[in-house]
Every structure is written in structure tokens, then in C-alpha cells.
Amino acid sequence: MNTPRILADHDLQPLNTLAVPARAARYAQVGDEASLREALSFARAEGMPVLVLGGGSNVVLPARFEGLAIQVTIKGVEIVAEDGEFVYVRAGAGEVWQDLVEFTLQRNLQGLENLSLIPGTVGAAPIQNIGAYGVELDTVFESLTAIDRQSLETLAFDAPACEFSYRDSIFKHRLRDAVVITAVTFRLRKKGELNTSYAPLHEALSAIPANELTPRQVSDAVIAIRRSKLPDPAEIPNAGSFFKNPIVSADKHESLKRDYPQLVSFPAGAGRVKLAAGWLLEQAGWRGHRQDGVGMHAAQALVLVNPGRREGEYVLEYAARIQRDVYERFGVMLEREPVAYVPQGETA
Ligand SMILES: Cc1cc2nc3c(=O)[nH]c(=O)nc-3n(C[C@H](O)[C@H](O)[C@H](O)COP(=O)(O)OP(=O)(O)OC[C@H]3O[C@@H](n4cnc5c(N)ncnc54)[C@H](O)[C@@H]3O)c2cc1C
């Protein structure tokens, strides 16, 4: 069946982990490429804007979207090739990310273990080059296929074409809202050293000799750390880290370090330094702050929480206040991590 059901006036609040109240004039779920093309053609014929959704765990939605919201549910995970060193696994864009991680762990493949338990879908993972505990998606990315939202052509992207960088890719810039990703292929190692460079992970696994460590053990440790630190969106609505760690020049870092000797930072390549946004927020007093149903999580200053289920518009206003405050104190502009579809939020 390739004709998607187009529903009217659909409730998107249960479909975004920040739980902002949101409705779409039209909504369709697409489970295969033919349905996706049909839905895109429908929107084009009606002159409607399109909003693509996976698991809704990295978006700020508007109260009302006057267009077609397309939720991608294309499934399927398979091994497509293998050589001496690597196994290549392709997954449909609508696969739940953690289900893919589990598929690879069951086969003792290496590469996704540090990215365990990140919410959302496979198709959204390249959008911001998801990362956690010392690993980013681009280290295991092989290629993806996508459909051009205008021409409906099938496109293929290798890693350089995706222009990956820290929580970023071409799909957040030049190709923002231009393509729909349908499948992603990963290059996973059969063996080799696992990445336990992130200090709490290293500590949690220190009792196991490095040559005996398995991807499953790393995954279990990552999951335990994540559960202890991050609020479950089912209990406290949130979208994970709301701001990226800002990258500044070495000079700027030096001058901040003079004023704040405790500043937490990491090298970020030639003459650049990454600052811990959570540290800046904590210093500025935002950790645990609450106002009118929105706030910053008490156990993790970087996570904006929305227990009051306030509208996306208000969430972005609150975030903008934080951005102004941090800028005034430290001269550093925090960049938002989730993709905002609320018009007034487009400035940050
Ligand atoms: C508790 C929590 C913890 C998190 N931890 C992390 C973390 O450790 N690291 C990290 O990187 N992120 C993290 N995130 C953010 C989020 O999980 C990831 O960004 C995830 O990849 C988003 O997937 P999604 O399917 O929910 O995307 P959505 O929120 O549905 O969409 C995000 C963006 O991708 C676009 N998009 C979605 N699917 C497609 C597609 N098939 N084709 C084209 N565009 C598409 C959307 O249009 C939107 O612009 C966390 C979020 C939460 C709630």
C-alpha cells in the first residue's frame, strides 16, 4: 500500500519529547519510499510547507503548523557487505536508533556502543551528527540515501558530502529541510580498541582489562551513566542538551580562564577550544532554575525541561533569555541544539 493516509488537524504533542502543545493542519506517516513521494507530491500540489519528523526528540515545534507533518517510519536493518575489518549495516530512516544499536551489539560489532540510548530515529542521526561519550556518528558513517523534497529524486551522500562537524551537518544548513533521509549505512568494526576516553566511562569500566572489554559492556556502562544523569522525557519533557558546547578561539579561552580559573574546556583543533556549556550555565545560576513551567534540569544544567508543557514559542523565549545572560557574563553566544520550527526562534 503506497498511498499514505493524510490526516487533518493532527495533535503533535505526543510526538515531541519536549511535549510542547502543537497541531499540524495535515499529518501522514510514511513507511516506504513510495508513500513518502506520494506525501511530498500531495504537499506540493496543495502548496503546503512540509515538516519532517522522526522521534521528535530534537525539535521545538510551533503551536500550529499550517502544512503537512510527515513522520518517517521506514523500517529494516540488514548487513549489506562485509570485508576483513568491517561489517556494513544499512538501516531504514524510521528505525528506532536504540533498536539499531541493539542489532549491532547482538552481533558483537563495534562502533555504536557509546551512542547507546540516544532517543530518536536512524534518519535523524546524521542531521546533527549525534554524539555522546567521546564518539560521534561520523566515525562510523558510510553513506545515506535521501529523497529531494522538490524534485523527488533519490540522492546518495557519502561522509564528505554530509559536511559533518560537532552536532552539525549540511542538513542543518544548506540542505536544511531540503531532503528526506530514507536509509543510512554504517561501517562497523569487527574488533579493535573500544573508546573509553570519556572519564566517567573509563572509571566505570576500569575493573575490566581493555583486551577483554566487549561493546555490550561499554553499552551497559553508557546506559547506566545516561540513566543517572538525564531526565526521561516520559517523566519530564525535554529534548536532551538544549545548547551546544561553544567553540571559541584560544585567545578568548585564555582571557576567560584568567577570570574563571575553574573554567571547564577541551581542545577542539588548531587554535580552538570547546567550552563546557553546562559549566557556563551552572556558573550563571541557571541549573535548577524554573519559571512558568520551563527550566533547566537540576542534575544536568544543559537540559532544558518543560514540565509545564509550555508552547514552543515560550520555550524559545526562555532559551533566548539564557543565551543573552550567558553572553553578557562571558561574551560567549550559546547556540541552540534542537531544530526550531517556531518563527521567532530562528535568530539563535
Ligand atoms: C533525553 C535525551 C537525550 C539526548 N541525548 C543526545 C545525545 O547524547 N547526543 C545527541 O547527539 N543527541 C541527543 N539527543 C537529541 C536527539 O535524541 C537526537 O538529535 C536524535 O537524533 C533526534 O532524532 P529524532 O528522530 O527524534 O529527530 P526529530 O526530533 O524528529 O527531528 C530532528 C531534526 O531532524 C529532521 N529529521 C528527522 N528525520 C528525518 C529524516 N528521515 N530525513 C530528514 N530529516 C529528518 C527533522 O526535520 C528535524 O529537523 C537527546 C534527546 C533527548 C530527549
The ligand as an SDF file (V2000), in Angstrom:
LIG
                    3D

 53 58  0  0  0  0  0  0  0  0999 V2000
   16.8180   12.6090   26.8110 C   0  0  0  0  0  0  0  0  0  0  0  0
   17.5270   12.9620   25.5310 C   0  0  0  0  0  0  0  0  0  0  0  0
   18.8810   12.7020   25.4070 C   0  0  0  0  0  0  0  0  0  0  0  0
   19.5550   13.0090   24.2140 C   0  0  0  0  0  0  0  0  0  0  0  0
   20.8850   12.7270   24.1300 N   0  0  0  0  0  0  0  0  0  0  0  0
   21.5630   13.0140   22.9910 C   0  0  0  0  0  0  0  0  0  0  0  0
   22.9570   12.7110   22.8790 C   0  0  0  0  0  0  0  0  0  0  0  0
   23.5670   12.1530   23.7750 O   0  0  0  0  0  0  0  0  0  0  0  0
   23.5900   13.0440   21.7250 N   0  0  0  0  0  0  0  0  0  0  0  0
   22.9310   13.6350   20.6790 C   0  0  0  0  0  0  0  0  0  0  0  0
   23.5610   13.8970   19.6480 O   0  0  0  0  0  0  0  0  0  0  0  0
   21.5970   13.9130   20.7470 N   0  0  0  0  0  0  0  0  0  0  0  0
   20.9020   13.6230   21.8680 C   0  0  0  0  0  0  0  0  0  0  0  0
   19.5730   13.9310   21.9670 N   0  0  0  0  0  0  0  0  0  0  0  0
   18.9000   14.5830   20.8320 C   0  0  0  0  0  0  0  0  0  0  0  0
   18.1590   13.5940   19.8910 C   0  0  0  0  0  0  0  0  0  0  0  0
   17.9700   12.3590   20.5250 O   0  0  0  0  0  0  0  0  0  0  0  0
   18.9370   13.3500   18.5920 C   0  0  0  0  0  0  0  0  0  0  0  0
   19.1990   14.5670   17.9400 O   0  0  0  0  0  0  0  0  0  0  0  0
   18.1740   12.4380   17.6290 C   0  0  0  0  0  0  0  0  0  0  0  0
   18.9830   12.1060   16.5230 O   0  0  0  0  0  0  0  0  0  0  0  0
   16.8760   13.0640   17.1120 C   0  0  0  0  0  0  0  0  0  0  0  0
   16.1410   12.0450   16.4520 O   0  0  0  0  0  0  0  0  0  0  0  0
   14.5870   12.1870   16.1580 P   0  0  0  0  0  0  0  0  0  0  0  0
   14.2020   11.0490   15.2770 O   0  0  0  0  0  0  0  0  0  0  0  0
   13.8410   12.3220   17.4330 O   0  0  0  0  0  0  0  0  0  0  0  0
   14.5600   13.5480   15.3360 O   0  0  0  0  0  0  0  0  0  0  0  0
   13.4270   14.6470   15.2960 P   0  0  0  0  0  0  0  0  0  0  0  0
   13.4200   15.4030   16.5770 O   0  0  0  0  0  0  0  0  0  0  0  0
   12.1480   14.0580   14.8670 O   0  0  0  0  0  0  0  0  0  0  0  0
   13.9910   15.5810   14.1450 O   0  0  0  0  0  0  0  0  0  0  0  0
   15.1760   16.3540   14.3400 C   0  0  0  0  0  0  0  0  0  0  0  0
   15.5180   17.0520   13.0190 C   0  0  0  0  0  0  0  0  0  0  0  0
   15.8260   16.0550   12.0460 O   0  0  0  0  0  0  0  0  0  0  0  0
   14.9360   16.1500   10.9400 C   0  0  0  0  0  0  0  0  0  0  0  0
   14.6440   14.7740   10.5030 N   0  0  0  0  0  0  0  0  0  0  0  0
   14.1640   13.7590   11.2510 C   0  0  0  0  0  0  0  0  0  0  0  0
   14.0830   12.6380   10.4980 N   0  0  0  0  0  0  0  0  0  0  0  0
   14.4960   12.9750    9.2670 C   0  0  0  0  0  0  0  0  0  0  0  0
   14.6340   12.2740    8.0300 C   0  0  0  0  0  0  0  0  0  0  0  0
   14.3280   10.9730    7.9160 N   0  0  0  0  0  0  0  0  0  0  0  0
   15.0890   12.9500    6.9470 N   0  0  0  0  0  0  0  0  0  0  0  0
   15.3980   14.2530    7.0300 C   0  0  0  0  0  0  0  0  0  0  0  0
   15.2860   14.9780    8.1540 N   0  0  0  0  0  0  0  0  0  0  0  0
   14.8450   14.3380    9.2700 C   0  0  0  0  0  0  0  0  0  0  0  0
   13.7160   16.8870   11.4440 C   0  0  0  0  0  0  0  0  0  0  0  0
   13.0670   17.5490   10.3710 O   0  0  0  0  0  0  0  0  0  0  0  0
   14.3500   17.8510   12.4370 C   0  0  0  0  0  0  0  0  0  0  0  0
   14.8730   18.9570   11.7600 O   0  0  0  0  0  0  0  0  0  0  0  0
   18.8580   13.6100   23.1340 C   0  0  0  0  0  0  0  0  0  0  0  0
   17.4800   13.8610   23.2670 C   0  0  0  0  0  0  0  0  0  0  0  0
   16.8220   13.5380   24.4400 C   0  0  0  0  0  0  0  0  0  0  0  0
   15.3400   13.7940   24.5530 C   0  0  0  0  0  0  0  0  0  0  0  0
  1  2  1  0
  2  3  1  0
  2 52  2  0
  3  4  2  0
  4  5  1  0
  4 50  1  0
  5  6  2  0
  6  7  1  0
  6 13  1  0
  7  8  2  0
  7  9  1  0
  9 10  1  0
 10 11  2  0
 10 12  1  0
 12 13  2  0
 13 14  1  0
 14 15  1  0
 14 50  1  0
 15 16  1  0
 16 17  1  0
 16 18  1  0
 18 19  1  0
 18 20  1  0
 20 21  1  0
 20 22  1  0
 22 23  1  0
 23 24  1  0
 24 25  2  0
 24 26  1  0
 24 27  1  0
 27 28  1  0
 28 29  2  0
 28 30  1  0
 28 31  1  0
 31 32  1  0
 32 33  1  0
 33 34  1  0
 33 48  1  0
 34 35  1  0
 35 36  1  0
 35 46  1  0
 36 37  1  0
 36 45  1  0
 37 38  2  0
 38 39  1  0
 39 40  1  0
 39 45  2  0
 40 41  1  0
 40 42  2  0
 42 43  1  0
 43 44  2  0
 44 45  1  0
 46 47  1  0
 46 48  1  0
 48 49  1  0
 50 51  2  0
 51 52  1  0
 52 53  1  0
M  END
$$$$
